[in-house]
Amino acid sequence: MVANTWEAVYFHHDLARLTELADAAAEVGAERFVLDDGWFGSRRDDTSGLGDWYVSADVWPDGLGPLIDHVRSLGMEFGLWVEPEMVNPDSDLARAHPEWMLQVPGRLPRAARHQQVLDLAQPGAYATILERLDALFTEYPIAYLKWDHNRDLVDPGHWDQRVAGVHGQTLAVYRLLDELRGRHPGIEIESCSSGGGRVDLEILERTDRIRASDCIDALERQQIQRWTNLLVPLELMGAHIGSGESHSTGRRHALGFRAGTALFGHLGIEWDLREADRAQRGELGAWISLYKDLRGLLHTGMSVHADVADPACAVHGVVAQDGSDALFAIVASATSADYPTGRVSLPGLDPDATYHVRPQAPGDVIDGVGSEWLDLPWWTPEGIRLPGRVLDEVGVRAPVLFPERLVLVRATRI
């Protein structure tokens, strides 16, 4: 359960602010605290410093030790953001070695996010980055590395060899990951690459988590996670609960929709919890407790998706491999043309077994117009008992939901 600082503080790093954030994260149940971009060199925004992997003395005069000690005293692991394959032209590294940027002779590729790609196939560049990362892991008890890759490889070449550079660069990245893991076998690595743009089988061999997208808007995430999950298991797919207003789309969503969406993945928080009131922290803590209770199911079960006739509605879930337990989400992505709503299927269950089906707290709150008038007798803790075949082929009556809301349904074999 990760607390990531990016959308909480961006580049505004200081010990007091981040200590408060760590306290709030621990209070709601976070198990890992990840310090994102902005801790190194001249990196106060995204225009400079990338490639200078030294802790900034301006921001962290006593190093990262005081923050890490505080995080670990709260019972959380400490993680760190890096982008080892990238470099800002405005950096000490680029000024010292302009030839280490991936380029064809005579021109640099067009910049993206003020950065270029560092050519790790160059022995000097490779050795420099390996030394810097190894030094960080040796000095600090870093349990987790968020490894970013924020631009495409455009017009890439090995400058001195006058040949195409993508293949050599890619092999060098794999070699670097392997060598770091060999030296520090306990570390976990997240591939945070262009919103999931570099999630391939070789990266999945070498990393423990991926970032499916930089967009954590819950509505967008319903589709992002659905299709990423065709290739990537839920336990490898980072899914974060953001603030009430999405930083990438401007949409506002209730906490239940944000948390219930992120629940079906490797859960994280990316929200300045110092601004959350007591009620919000309490509700968030309940969702995190549910995740911890059910991640044995969520991270080993079979992902299922129902065929739903209503385009405004979706049903997805996870069923235990032996069919003994399941969790489903009934999701309203838009306003339904049907009122009252019809039945929805709960697929993937043992057809010959009987299941206790009931709403699952805290995702048991029906938030929809006229839902109080709808006769939904099974929506109680006692629920109903039905065979798996009936739940799949006939289904259950869905509650009426406002758009961009969801509820959770638990099915346990009797």
C-alpha positions as CSV (number, residue, x, y, z in Angstrom):
1,M,0.0,0.0,0.0
2,V,1.9,3.0,-1.4
3,A,1.7,6.7,-0.6
4,N,3.3,8.6,-3.5
5,T,4.2,12.3,-3.1
6,W,3.9,13.5,-6.7
7,E,0.3,14.9,-6.9
8,A,0.5,15.7,-3.2
9,V,3.5,18.2,-3.3
10,Y,5.0,18.0,-6.8
11,F,8.5,19.7,-6.6
12,H,7.8,21.6,-3.4
13,H,10.0,19.5,-1.1
14,D,10.8,20.3,2.5
15,L,11.2,18.2,5.5
16,A,8.3,19.6,7.6
17,R,5.8,19.3,4.8
18,L,6.8,15.7,3.9
19,T,7.0,14.7,7.5
20,E,3.3,15.8,8.0
21,L,2.4,13.9,4.8
22,A,4.1,10.8,6.0
23,D,2.2,11.0,9.3
24,A,-1.1,11.3,7.5
25,A,-0.2,8.4,5.2
26,A,0.7,6.2,8.1
27,E,-2.6,7.1,9.9
28,V,-4.7,5.8,7.0
29,G,-2.7,2.6,6.7
30,A,0.1,3.2,4.1
31,E,2.9,0.7,4.2
32,R,5.4,2.5,1.8
33,F,6.2,6.2,1.3
34,V,7.7,7.2,-2.0
35,L,9.5,10.5,-2.5
36,D,8.9,11.6,-6.0
37,D,10.7,14.0,-8.4
38,G,12.5,17.1,-7.0
39,W,14.9,15.7,-4.4
40,F,18.1,16.0,-6.4
41,G,20.5,18.6,-8.0
42,S,18.9,21.8,-9.3
43,R,15.6,20.0,-9.9
44,R,13.0,22.6,-8.6
45,D,10.9,22.1,-11.7
46,D,11.2,20.0,-14.8
47,T,13.6,22.3,-16.7
48,S,16.9,21.4,-15.0
49,G,18.9,19.0,-13.0
50,L,17.8,15.7,-14.5
51,G,20.9,13.4,-14.6
52,D,22.5,14.9,-11.5
53,W,21.6,12.2,-9.0
54,Y,23.0,13.8,-5.9
55,V,20.7,14.8,-3.0
56,S,20.1,18.5,-3.2
57,A,21.9,20.4,-0.4
58,D,19.5,23.3,-0.9
59,V,16.4,21.3,-0.2
60,W,17.8,18.6,2.0
61,P,20.8,20.2,3.9
62,D,21.0,17.1,6.1
63,G,20.4,14.6,3.3
64,L,17.4,12.3,3.0
65,G,18.3,10.6,6.3
66,P,15.9,12.6,8.6
67,L,12.9,11.9,6.3
68,I,13.8,8.3,5.8
69,D,14.2,7.8,9.6
70,H,10.8,9.3,10.2
71,V,9.1,7.3,7.6
72,R,10.6,4.1,8.9
73,S,9.8,5.0,12.5
74,L,6.1,5.0,11.4
75,G,6.5,1.4,10.2
76,M,6.6,2.3,6.5
77,E,9.2,1.4,3.9
78,F,10.9,4.3,2.0
79,G,10.9,4.5,-1.8
80,L,12.5,7.0,-4.2
81,W,11.8,8.4,-7.7
82,V,14.5,8.3,-10.4
83,E,14.6,8.7,-14.2
84,P,18.0,7.3,-15.0
85,E,17.6,7.2,-18.7
86,M,16.9,10.9,-19.1
87,V,18.8,14.1,-18.8
88,N,18.0,17.8,-18.9
89,P,20.4,19.8,-21.2
90,D,20.4,22.2,-18.3
91,S,22.3,19.8,-16.0
92,D,25.9,19.3,-14.9
93,L,25.9,15.9,-16.6
94,A,24.8,17.2,-20.0
95,R,27.2,20.1,-19.8
96,A,30.1,17.8,-19.1
97,H,29.1,15.1,-21.6
98,P,26.8,16.4,-24.4
99,E,27.8,13.4,-26.5
100,W,26.0,11.1,-24.0
101,M,22.6,12.2,-25.3
102,L,21.0,9.9,-27.8
103,Q,21.2,11.7,-31.1
104,V,22.4,11.6,-34.7
105,P,25.5,13.7,-35.5
106,G,24.8,17.4,-35.9
107,R,21.5,17.7,-34.1
108,L,19.7,16.9,-31.0
109,P,16.2,15.4,-31.1
110,R,13.4,17.8,-30.3
111,A,13.1,18.2,-26.6
112,A,10.1,16.8,-24.7
113,R,9.4,17.9,-21.1
114,H,12.7,19.8,-21.5
115,Q,14.7,16.5,-21.6
116,Q,16.7,14.2,-23.8
117,V,17.4,10.5,-23.6
118,L,20.7,9.5,-22.0
119,D,22.5,6.9,-24.1
120,L,23.2,4.2,-21.6
121,A,24.9,2.2,-24.4
122,Q,27.8,4.6,-23.9
123,P,30.1,3.0,-21.4
124,G,30.8,6.2,-19.6
125,A,27.1,7.1,-19.2
126,Y,26.3,3.6,-18.0
127,A,29.1,3.6,-15.4
128,T,28.1,7.0,-14.1
129,I,24.4,6.1,-13.6
130,L,25.2,2.8,-12.1
131,E,27.6,4.4,-9.6
132,R,25.1,7.0,-8.6
133,L,22.2,4.6,-8.0
134,D,24.4,2.1,-6.3
135,A,25.7,4.9,-4.0
136,L,22.2,6.0,-3.1
137,F,21.2,2.4,-2.2
138,T,24.3,2.0,-0.2
139,E,23.9,5.2,1.8
140,Y,20.1,4.9,2.4
141,P,17.8,2.1,3.3
142,I,15.7,2.4,0.1
143,A,13.3,-0.5,-0.4
144,Y,11.6,0.7,-3.6
145,L,12.6,2.5,-6.8
146,K,10.0,4.3,-9.0
147,W,11.9,4.2,-12.4
148,D,10.4,6.7,-14.8
149,H,10.8,7.2,-18.5
150,N,9.0,10.4,-19.5
151,R,9.6,10.8,-23.2
152,D,9.7,8.9,-26.4
153,L,12.9,7.9,-28.3
154,V,12.8,10.3,-31.3
155,D,15.5,10.6,-33.9
156,P,17.8,8.3,-31.7
157,G,21.3,7.3,-32.6
158,H,24.6,6.5,-30.9
159,W,26.3,9.8,-31.6
160,D,29.9,8.5,-32.0
161,Q,29.0,5.4,-34.0
162,R,26.5,7.0,-36.5
163,V,24.2,4.0,-36.1
164,A,20.6,3.6,-34.8
165,G,20.5,3.6,-31.0
166,V,17.2,2.2,-29.7
167,H,18.3,-1.5,-29.5
168,G,21.6,-0.8,-27.8
169,Q,20.0,1.6,-25.4
170,T,17.3,-0.9,-24.5
171,L,19.7,-3.7,-23.9
172,A,21.8,-1.3,-21.7
173,V,18.7,-0.6,-19.6
174,Y,18.0,-4.3,-19.0
175,R,21.7,-4.8,-18.1
176,L,21.5,-1.8,-15.6
177,L,18.4,-3.2,-14.0
178,D,20.0,-6.7,-13.7
179,E,23.2,-5.3,-12.2
180,L,21.4,-3.1,-9.6
181,R,19.2,-6.1,-8.6
182,G,22.4,-8.2,-8.3
183,R,24.0,-5.7,-6.0
184,H,20.8,-4.9,-4.0
185,P,18.6,-8.0,-4.3
186,G,15.9,-6.8,-1.9
187,I,14.9,-3.7,-3.8
188,E,11.6,-3.5,-5.6
189,I,11.3,-1.5,-8.9
190,E,8.3,0.1,-10.5
191,S,8.4,0.8,-14.2
192,C,6.8,4.2,-14.4
193,S,7.3,4.6,-18.2
194,S,5.4,7.2,-20.2
195,G,2.1,6.2,-18.6
196,G,2.7,2.5,-19.2
197,G,4.1,3.0,-22.7
198,R,7.0,0.6,-22.2
199,V,5.3,-2.3,-20.5
200,D,6.7,-5.3,-22.3
201,L,7.7,-8.8,-21.3
202,E,11.3,-7.9,-20.7
203,I,10.4,-5.0,-18.4
204,L,8.0,-7.2,-16.5
205,E,10.8,-9.8,-16.0
206,R,12.8,-7.1,-14.2
207,T,10.2,-5.0,-12.3
208,D,7.6,-5.6,-9.6
209,R,5.0,-3.0,-10.5
210,I,4.0,-0.8,-13.5
211,R,2.3,2.5,-13.8
212,A,-0.6,2.0,-16.3
213,S,-1.0,5.8,-16.8
214,D,-0.1,9.1,-15.3
215,C,-3.8,9.9,-15.3
216,I,-5.4,8.7,-12.1
217,D,-8.9,10.1,-12.8
218,A,-11.1,7.3,-11.7
219,L,-13.4,7.4,-14.7
220,E,-10.5,7.2,-17.1
221,R,-9.0,4.5,-15.0
222,Q,-12.0,2.2,-15.4
223,Q,-11.0,1.8,-19.1
224,I,-7.2,2.1,-18.6
225,Q,-7.2,-0.7,-16.0
226,R,-9.6,-2.9,-17.9
227,W,-7.5,-3.0,-21.0
228,T,-4.1,-3.1,-19.3
229,N,-5.4,-6.0,-17.3
230,L,-5.7,-8.0,-20.5
231,L,-1.9,-8.3,-20.4
232,V,-0.8,-7.3,-16.8
233,P,-2.0,-9.0,-13.6
234,L,-3.8,-6.7,-11.1
235,E,-1.0,-7.1,-8.5
236,L,1.5,-5.5,-10.9
237,M,-0.7,-2.6,-11.9
238,G,-0.3,0.5,-9.8
239,A,-3.6,2.1,-9.1
240,H,-3.7,5.3,-7.0
241,I,-6.4,7.2,-5.2
242,G,-6.1,10.9,-6.1
243,S,-7.6,14.0,-4.6
244,G,-11.3,15.0,-5.0
245,E,-10.5,16.9,-8.2
246,S,-8.4,15.1,-10.8
247,H,-5.2,16.9,-11.5
248,S,-5.1,15.6,-15.1
249,T,-8.8,16.1,-16.2
250,G,-10.4,18.5,-13.7
251,R,-13.2,16.0,-12.9
252,R,-14.5,15.7,-9.4
253,H,-15.3,12.3,-8.0
254,A,-16.6,11.0,-4.7
255,L,-14.1,9.1,-2.6
256,G,-15.9,5.9,-3.0
257,F,-15.6,5.9,-6.7
258,R,-11.9,6.9,-6.6
259,A,-11.1,4.2,-4.0
260,G,-13.3,1.5,-5.4
261,T,-11.6,1.9,-8.8
262,A,-8.1,1.8,-7.4
263,L,-8.9,-1.2,-5.2
264,F,-8.6,-3.4,-8.3
265,G,-4.9,-3.1,-8.7
266,H,-1.8,-2.5,-6.5
267,L,-3.3,0.2,-4.3
268,G,-1.7,3.6,-3.7
269,I,-2.5,7.1,-2.6
270,E,-1.5,10.2,-4.5
271,W,-3.2,13.0,-2.6
272,D,-2.2,15.7,-0.2
273,L,-3.7,14.1,2.9
274,R,-2.9,17.1,5.0
275,E,-5.9,18.7,3.4
276,A,-8.3,15.7,4.1
277,D,-10.6,16.2,7.0
278,R,-11.2,13.6,9.7
279,A,-14.2,12.1,7.9
280,Q,-12.3,11.7,4.7
281,R,-9.4,10.1,6.4
282,G,-11.7,7.7,8.2
283,E,-13.4,6.7,5.0
284,L,-10.1,6.3,3.2
285,G,-8.8,4.2,6.1
286,A,-11.8,1.9,5.7
287,W,-11.0,1.3,2.0
288,I,-7.4,0.6,2.7
289,S,-8.4,-1.9,5.4
290,L,-10.6,-3.6,2.9
291,Y,-7.7,-3.8,0.4
292,K,-5.4,-5.3,3.0
293,D,-8.1,-7.9,4.0
294,L,-8.8,-8.8,0.3
295,R,-5.5,-8.4,-1.5
296,G,-4.8,-12.2,-1.1
297,L,-7.9,-12.6,-3.3
298,L,-7.4,-9.5,-5.5
299,H,-3.7,-10.4,-6.2
300,T,-4.2,-14.1,-6.9
301,G,-7.7,-14.5,-8.3
302,M,-9.1,-14.6,-11.9
303,S,-10.2,-11.2,-13.4
304,V,-13.7,-11.4,-14.8
305,H,-15.8,-8.9,-16.8
306,A,-19.6,-9.3,-17.4
307,D,-21.3,-8.7,-20.7
308,V,-23.7,-5.9,-19.8
309,A,-26.3,-4.7,-22.3
310,D,-26.5,-1.2,-20.8
311,P,-23.5,0.9,-22.1
312,A,-23.7,3.1,-19.0
313,C,-23.0,0.1,-16.7
314,A,-20.1,-2.2,-16.2
315,V,-19.4,-5.2,-13.9
316,H,-16.0,-6.5,-13.2
317,G,-14.4,-8.5,-10.4
318,V,-11.9,-11.0,-9.2
319,V,-12.9,-14.7,-8.4
320,A,-10.6,-16.9,-6.3
321,Q,-8.9,-19.7,-8.3
322,D,-10.9,-22.3,-6.4
323,G,-14.2,-20.4,-6.7
324,S,-14.5,-19.9,-2.9
325,D,-14.7,-16.1,-2.8
326,A,-15.2,-13.2,-5.2
327,L,-15.5,-9.4,-5.2
328,F,-17.3,-7.5,-7.9
329,A,-17.8,-3.9,-8.7
330,I,-21.0,-2.6,-10.3
331,V,-20.0,0.6,-12.1
332,A,-22.1,3.4,-13.5
333,S,-19.9,5.3,-16.0
334,A,-22.7,7.5,-17.3
335,T,-26.5,8.1,-16.9
336,S,-28.4,5.0,-17.7
337,A,-31.3,5.0,-20.2
338,D,-32.9,2.3,-18.1
339,Y,-34.9,3.1,-14.9
340,P,-35.1,1.2,-12.8
341,T,-32.0,-0.8,-13.6
342,G,-32.1,-4.4,-14.8
343,R,-30.2,-7.4,-13.7
344,V,-26.4,-7.8,-14.0
345,S,-24.4,-11.0,-14.2
346,L,-21.8,-12.0,-11.7
347,P,-19.5,-14.2,-13.9
348,G,-16.8,-16.7,-13.1
349,L,-18.3,-18.4,-10.1
350,D,-18.6,-22.2,-9.6
351,P,-21.9,-23.0,-11.4
352,D,-22.7,-25.9,-9.1
353,A,-21.9,-24.1,-5.8
354,T,-24.2,-21.9,-3.7
355,Y,-23.0,-18.4,-2.8
356,H,-23.8,-15.9,-0.1
357,V,-24.1,-12.7,-2.1
358,R,-24.3,-9.3,-0.3
359,P,-23.0,-5.7,-0.5
360,Q,-19.4,-5.2,0.7
361,A,-18.7,-2.3,2.9
362,P,-17.5,0.4,2.5
363,G,-18.6,0.1,-1.1
364,D,-22.2,-0.7,0.0
365,V,-23.6,2.9,-0.1
366,I,-26.1,3.3,-3.0
367,D,-25.8,6.9,-4.3
368,G,-28.5,7.4,-6.9
369,V,-31.7,9.3,-7.7
370,G,-34.7,7.4,-6.5
371,S,-32.7,4.5,-5.1
372,E,-34.6,4.7,-1.9
373,W,-37.8,3.8,-3.8
374,L,-36.4,0.8,-5.5
375,D,-37.3,-2.6,-4.0
376,L,-33.9,-4.2,-3.6
377,P,-34.4,-6.8,-0.8
378,W,-31.0,-8.5,-1.3
379,W,-29.1,-5.2,-0.6
380,T,-28.6,-6.0,3.1
381,P,-25.8,-7.7,5.2
382,E,-27.9,-10.9,5.1
383,G,-28.0,-10.7,1.3
384,I,-29.2,-13.7,-0.7
385,R,-28.1,-17.2,-1.4
386,L,-28.1,-18.4,-5.0
387,P,-26.2,-20.9,-7.2
388,G,-23.3,-19.7,-9.2
389,R,-25.1,-20.7,-12.4
390,V,-28.0,-18.5,-11.6
391,L,-25.7,-15.6,-10.7
392,D,-24.0,-15.9,-14.0
393,E,-26.9,-16.6,-16.3
394,V,-29.7,-14.7,-14.6
395,G,-27.8,-12.3,-12.3
396,V,-29.0,-9.9,-9.6
397,R,-31.0,-6.6,-9.8
398,A,-28.5,-3.7,-9.9
399,P,-29.0,-0.7,-7.7
400,V,-29.7,2.7,-9.3
401,L,-26.5,4.8,-9.2
402,F,-25.6,8.3,-10.1
403,P,-23.1,8.4,-13.0
404,E,-19.4,7.9,-12.0
405,R,-20.3,5.9,-8.9
406,L,-19.8,2.2,-8.0
407,V,-20.8,-0.3,-5.4
408,L,-19.1,-3.5,-4.3
409,V,-20.7,-7.0,-4.2
410,R,-19.1,-10.0,-2.3
411,A,-19.9,-13.6,-3.2
412,T,-18.7,-16.3,-0.8
413,R,-19.2,-20.0,-1.4
414,I,-21.4,-21.7,1.2
